[in-house]
């Protein structure tokens, strides 16, 4: 539910009577809480706030905050605890354990399937269908997800532990967790130690003794220990994380005395999502091993995907990040970065680049290039396919932030300084404000009466004594002008990025060089997901003129393309027709040379 961003509609403090009612509702919803715990959970004097939000699907959700952390959320009059609450009261709900790699899938919006649930020797807690449950990771009692059981315990066992077991509502690392202080789960020892859990806990203690830096409490997503799993369990973990690259020594140890038929069956039973994860891993390591050189860095992540990974895809298959468990290419790279294979940095705001690769990493060294590919042909394929890969123009949406001066106009609708709104949302808020305060001119409904708030927010000092009415269009345009300009950019396969100000256009200029020679200079290509080096290579071949990459004067880590002659006609065709960029985001096309008349 909270795997994507939500919008905050209002934020108000909870007063005495409402606080008492909330405590009563919590006591009814969670009878396991003692009176002392209940008073601690819903305190008498500490600040409590209630926030009204809408999820990305438009569902209305009420969130209760204490000490800047969300402690409860309410959907259709049903109360649910957050992970922050469950870390304080870990036994509040019946808990089911899963393998650490599964957490990343749950945080991405997936439900918990029964094959991913660890069966303890002491048996499952007894739950009924529709009962609220907690999800923990093996070896740690601190819950990482809140879910609703889709089967009773008896039904789960009768189904052979197959099918969907839990509908996940909220997880550690989702957007509701991010609304709090973003703390990590504590390390809580299991109450009843299962043999598998005991071995896992002992291994973790040994690892902590050898390398104090590594701790489960730092971030469970980063530390996955599958050393004590059986062959079948290891295959499950490998498929869940999308990793085929358990290093050769571990694979060899696993293979000793293993049943090869079980392994083959596990491989054949992979879901389409798991197969796409494996394909992304294969193309990723293939590209790093055969196509990317140290001299190519820094390399735009979009170029790495489009010009290197795509060319490593086997014939008859196609990479599609949305069909993988990662959903976004940035999340895939983040996973690789956590394994210390590469390093990604935001050299320009909202534009990520690969700045470092560890070619000595065991996973890269152990990767074997699939049959049909060769290292010698890899570089040639990269160059030839560089131009063929489809460029996807980013989606750019103008947004507006509530400024200090405009707070009085927007606070009635529950917004505060810094709230981000679209133009349609601004329009609806203004219309509702005018109607609620009965400001429509009775004699002419095309005009709005200016009250004290509108006067302070929208009129200049020289206008305040002269203007008493505004046309609707004038009212809305003045409002947009006085809000803080922002814009949202969504690159193909990546999460939306919100930046301050209006987006800078691609700037094309003509400069005079020695001997009266002209050169065309193109700036800001990176802001639109275009690799300047790729653009320079394509232009050079199209116009048969020298093209170079030079630093932008007065900036750090930004480059511009410089090509001999006035090449604006070719640039216009490439940017507008081939790359499908809107003309409003390209500045300088009017400087194209005028074509002479044909005789």
N, C-alpha and C positions, 0 to 999 in steps of 0.2 A: 504493500500500500504506500509506503514511504520511500520506495526505491528511486522515485523521481522527485524533483523539487515541488514544493507546495506553495500556495500564496496565503499570506497572513491577512485576515480581514479585520480583526479587532484584537485589542489587548487591554484588559481591564483588571483591576484588583478585586480580590474576593473579600467581601466584608463579613461581619459577624454571623448574621443569620444564614447567609449562603455557605459560610464555612462549616457551620454546624450541620447543615443539610448534606454537604459533601461528606463529612465524617460519617454520618448515618448511612449514606449510600455506599461508602467504602466498607463499612462494617458488614453490611448486607451482602456485598459482592465477594468479600474475602473474609469469611468467618474465622479463618485460622489466625488472624491477627489478634493479639491480646489487647487489652485496654491500654496498657502502657505503650505498646507498639503503635496503636492507632493514634494516640496523642502525639507520639513522635512523628508519625507519618503526616498527619494533618495538624500542625502545631497551632496554638492559640494566638501567638504574637508574631511569628515570623511572616514575612511577606509571601503571600500566595497570589498568583495571577491566573486568569483564565484567558486563553487565546482561541479565537475562532479562525479556523483555516479551511481551505478547500484543497483536496488532493488533486493530482494531475488528471484524475478521471472526473473531477467535479464533485466528489463526495464531501459533504459537510462533516468536519471533525472538530471536536472540542478538546483542547489540550490544557492540562493543569500544570502549572510551573511552581517549583519551590527551589529557592537558592539558584535561580537561573538554569535549572535542569528540568526537563519535562518528567513528571512523575506518573501521570496518568493520561490516557486519551479515551475519549468517549465517542462511540459511534452508535447512533439509533438507541440512545439511552442505556447502552451497555458499557461498563467501565473495563478498561484493560490497563495493566501496569506496563511501564516502560522498562527497558533493561537497566536503567539507572535505579529504579525501585527494586528490581529483582536482585541486584548486586548487594543491596542492604538486607533484603529478606529473600534469600535464595530458595527457601523451602515454601514460599507462598503458593506455588503451583506445582502439580505433578510434573516431573522432568523426564525427558527422553534424551539420550546422548547420540551424537553423530560424530563422524570423522572430521577433523579440522578442515580438509579441503572443501567440504560441503558448504562451509560458511560463506565463501565467496559467491556461490550460486544463490544461496538464500538472500544475501544482500542485494543481488541483482534482480530480485523479484520472483525467484523460483519458489515453488512449494517443496516441502520435504517429502520425498518418496520413501516408502518403507524399506527398500533395499539399502538405503543410506542410514538406517537407524541401527545402532549397536545394541545387540541383545545381551543384557547382563545375565550372569549365572543365577542371580537372585530373582530374575523375572522382571517383567514390566510393572509399573504402577497400574492399578486398575482405573481406567477412565471410560467414560461413555462418549458416544458420538456427540460432537458439539461442545465438549468440555474444553475449557481454556487450559493450555499446557505451556511449559517452558522447554526450550531446546538448549542443551549444553554441549560442550565439546568433550571428547574422551579425555579423562584425567583431570577435569576441572569442573567443579560444581557451579561456577558462576554462569548463569544463563546468558546466551547470546542472541536469543530470538524468542518472540511471543507468537504462539500459533493456536489454532483451533483444531482439535482432533476430528478427522473426517470419518473415522471408524472407532468402534469401541476396542478395548484391548483384546477381547475374545475374537472379534471380527478380523483384527490384524493378524492374529495367529492362525485363524482359520483360512485366511487368504494366502498363507505361506509367505507372509512378509513381502507381498508384491502389491503394487499400486500406490496411489497417493495416500499418505497417512495423515499429513497435517497441512492445513491452509495457513501459510505464514502471513502475519499481519505487520510485524515490526521486527527489525534486526539491529544488532550492533553494526555500526558504520553506515546505516541508511540516513536519510535526510532528517528524520525526527531525532536521531542520536546526534547529528551534526548541529541541531538547534540548541543542544546543551553545551557542556564544557569539553566535550569530546574526550573524556577520560577513557582509559582502557579497562577491560574487565579485570577484577582482582583474581588472584589464584586461590581457589578454595578446594581443599581436599575432599574427595567423595566421602559421604557418610558410611556407606556400605561398599567396601572396596571389592570390585569385581577383579578376577585374576588378570584380565587383559588391562584393566585400568591401573591395577597395582604395578604391573610391569612397565606400563607407559609412564607412570609417575616416577618409578625408580630410575628409568632411563633419563627422564627430564632432570632429576636431581643430580645424576652423574654428569650430565652435560653442563648443568649450572656450576658444578664443582670444577670442571675443566675450563669452561669458558664463561666467566661471570657475566659477560656482556649480553649473552643470549638468555632471555627470560620469557616464559610464556605470557606473563602479564604485560609485556611491552606491546605486543600486537599478535594475536593468535593467527592472523592471516599470513604472517611471515614465517611461522615456525611450524612445519608439518613433519612429524616424526612417524614414518611408516616402517620403522625398523622391526617392530614386533608383530606385524600383520602377517597373516597367512597369504599364500599365493593368490587365492581368489579375492581376498580383501585388498591386497596390494593392487591387483588389476582394477578393482573398483575405484580405489583412490586415484590411480593413474588416469582413469577415464574421467573422473569427476574434475580433476584439475586440468585436463586437457594435455597432460604430460605423457609422452611416450619415451622420455629420455632418462629413465632410471639408469644410472651409470652401469657400465658393463660388469663391474665387479659385483655390484649388488644383484644385478640380474642373474649372474652366474650362480651366486649363492642361493638365490631363490629357486633356480632351476633344479638344484640338486634334490633328487627324490621327489620332484613335483609331478603332478599328473598333467601331462601335456594336453590331454583332451579337455580338461577344465579350462586351461589357458586359452585354447583355441575357441572354446565355446564363449568365453568372456569377450574375446575380440570380435567374434561374429555378432554378438548381441548388442554391440554399441549402438546407441541412438544416433539419428542424423546430427544432433547437436554435438555429441561427443566425437563423431567423425570429422565435423568441421573444426572442432578444437584441435584435433590431431593434425589436420591439414594445415592449419595456421602455424602450428609448431614446426611442422616439416618445412614449410616455405620460409619461415622466419630464420631457422638455422641454416637452411640452404643459402639464403640471400647473404647472411653474415659471412658464411664460410667462403663463398665463391664470387660474390658480386660487389660487396662493399669493401673499399680500401681505406686505410687511415687518412689518405689525402682527400677522401670524399667528405670527411667530417669538418664542421658540423653539417648534418644532412637533415633536411626537413622530414618530419615523420610522414607527411602526406606523400612526399616523393619516394621515401623508402617503401611504402606500401604499393604505390602506383607503378613505380619504375623498376623495383627490384623484386619484391615478394610476388607480385602478379606473374612475372616472367618465370618464376620457379614453380609455378603451379603445374602439375602433371596434365597431359593432354586428356581432354574429356571431363576435367573437373574445374570448378570455379570458386575462388575465394569470395565469401560473403560474410562479413563480420556480424551482420544481424542474425544470421543463422547459427552463430556460435554462442557459447555461454557468456562471452564477454560483452556482446552487444555493441561495444564501442572500442575502436582501435586503441584509444588512449588507455583504456583499462587493460587491454592485452599487454601494451608496452609497460604499464605500471607493474604488472605481474612479473614481467621479465626483468624489470629494474630491481624489484625486491629480491630476485635471485642473483643480483649483481652481475648480470650478463652485459648490460649496457647502462648508460646514464642519459636521461632525457632532461633538457632544460628549456625554459621559456626565454629564448634570446630576445624575441620581440613580443610585446604583450599579446597574449592569445595565440601565438604561433610557436609550436614546440618543435625542437630539433634534437636529433641524436648527436650528442657531443663527445661521447666516449664509448668504446666497445672493448670488452675484455676478451680478446681472441684466444687467450690461454685458458679460458673457462673450460672446465671438463666437459660440459654439455656441447660446446661448439667443437672441441677437439674430437669428441666421440661420435659426432654426427657423420653418417656415411651418406654421400651424395647418391640419390636414387639412380637406378639404371636408366639410361637414355639421356642423362645429363653429363656434361663434362666440364671441368674447371676451365679448360681452354675456351670453350664456346660460351661460357657464362658471361664474360665481359662483353663479348660481341653481341649476345642476346640483349644485355642490359642497354647497350647503346641503341640498338635497332628498335627496341620496344619502348624506349624513353618517349618517343614521339607518339607511339600508337596508343598508349594507355589513356583512357578517358578521364578528362579533368571534370570534376563536378564543382560548379560555381557555388560558393557558400550562400546560405540563406541569411540575409541581413534584415533585421527588424529594428526600427527606431523605438526607443523606450524613453521614459521620463522619470526622473527622481524628484521626490518631494523636497523642496528647498526650505530653509528656515522661514523665509518670508511667507511661503504658501501653506504653512502648517495650519493656521486658523481655518482655511478653506477646506482642508482635507481631514481634519481630526474628527469631524462628525461621522465620517465613513470608516473610522477605525485605523486610519493611516497616520504614520509618524514620519519624522525626518528620515530621509533615505529610502522610504518605500518606493519600489520600482513598479511602474505601471505602463501599460500600452496606451496608445492614443485613444482607442475605443473605450478603455476603462476610464481614462481621464474624462472623456466626453460624458459617459454615463454618470460618473460621480458629480460632475457639474450640473447636469440636468436634474438629478435627484436633489441636489442641494437647493437649486432654484425652486423646484416644485414644493419641497418640504417647507421652505421658508416663505412660500407664496410671493415670489418676486416677479412673476410674469406680469407684464404691464396689462391691465384690464382693458385699456382702450385700444392697444395695438399689441397683439401677442407675438409679433416679431421682435419686440424689445423686452429687455429684462431690467428691472429696477435695481439700482446699485445701492446695497446696504453698506453698513460700516465695514464688514469683513471684505466684501468685494472691493470697496474703495481702497482699503489698506493694501490688499494683495495685488490688484490689477491696475490701479491708476497711478500715474506719476503725480508728484506734489503739485505741479502746475495745473493738473487736470481735475484735482479733487473738488474744487469749488465750482467747476464749470459743467462737469458731466454727471447727470443723474440717471441716465438710461444708456444701455449698450445693446447693439444688435447681437443676436445669438452667435453669428459667425465671428464678430469682433470679440465677444466674450471668450469664446473657445480659443481663438488664435492668441489672444493676450495671455491666457492661462498657460498654453503650451510654451510660449516664449519665455515665461518666468519660471518654468520648471527646469531642473538640471537635465541637459541632454545626455542620453546614454544610447548605446546600441548593442544589440545581441547578434553575435555571429555564430552560425552553426556550420562547421565544416563536415564534409562527408565522412561518416563513421565515427564522429567525435561528439562530445557533449557540448551544448551551447555555452558560449562565453559571453559575459556581459562586460563591456568596456565603457569607461567614461568618455563623454564628448561624442561628437559625430565622427564617423569613420572617415579617415583620410582617403581621398580618391587616388587611383593610380595616376601619377603625375608624369606627363610626357612633355619634354621641352627640347628645343633645338638650340645648340650652342655652336659658336664660331671657333674654329681652331686655326692654327697657322696655315698660311697659303690659301686663306679664304675657304678652307674646307669646313663642312658642316658635319656635326654628329648628333644623333638622336639619343637622349638620355631618358631612361624609364626608372621611376622610383616607386616604392611602396607595394611591390608585387607580393612580398611575403604576407602582407595583411590580408590578402585574398587567397592564401594557400598556394601561391605559385612560386616555384623554385626559380630564382633569378638565373642560375646556371643553365637550367633546362630551357628557359625562355631564350637565353642568349644563343644556345646551340641550335634551337629550331629556327630562330631568326637568321642566323648566319647561313644556314643551308637554304632558306627560302630566298634570300636576297643576294647571296654570294658576296657578302661584305664582312669585314672583320668585326667581331663582337667581343667585348671584354667585360669583366666584372670589376668594379672599382668601389672603394669605400665611399659612403655618403659623407661629404664634408660636415664636420661638427657633430657627428653621431658615433655611438659605439655599437659594434656588431650589426650594422645595417649596411647593405650594399645596393648598388644601382647597376643597371645594364647600360652599356654605352656601345653604340653601333654606328659605323661610318655612314654618312649621308642622311638625308631626310627620309626616314622609313615609316612615316606615320600612316601612309596608306596600307602598308603590309601589317602594321601593328593593329590598326582598326579592324581589319578583316580577321586577324587571329583572335583578338580579345572579344570582339562583338559576335562573330559568327562561329568560330571554332570553340571558344571557351564560354560563350553564352553569358558574358558579363553585362549587366545593364549599363547603358551609355552614361547614366548619371554618376556612375562611380569611376569614370575615366575622364581625366582633365587634360586638355591640350590637343584634342583631335582636330580642332579648327586650324591648327598650324600646318596641316598637310599641304604640300605644294600643289598649286593650281595646274590642272592638266591643260596642255595647249590644244588648240583646235586642230583636228586632222584636216589636211588639205586633200 
